[in-house]
């Protein structure tokens, strides 16, 4: 049996939010030769931030942005490298989706880096359109309707 880390919502500007920002930079931006700058976070005060913890350590995160009453974009999901492949990412994604469904969201979209398209397909997402470039890397738009 796989035991997953609990998912919880993080308040914008909190200590955990600042740690999520640091970890997003470390795990999403630095590996591709970029840095997360304050300008990259403009508008995040209106986004919803989620994290998973293992013990006292934040082990993953995800941002949800409401686009309309029934749709949301999921952004910048990551799990610590040593915890990948153990169900933590799926649990984080499904927990956030379930919470947003309770608030009327029935359409999710995201832009997946090519190396994680298979993960999102296993979670019920479908590729839409061609490859797009974000942060200098190829991404695939993916949608899910519930």
Order of alpha helices (4+ residues) and beta strands (2+ residues): beta-alpha-beta-beta-beta-alpha-beta-alpha-beta-beta
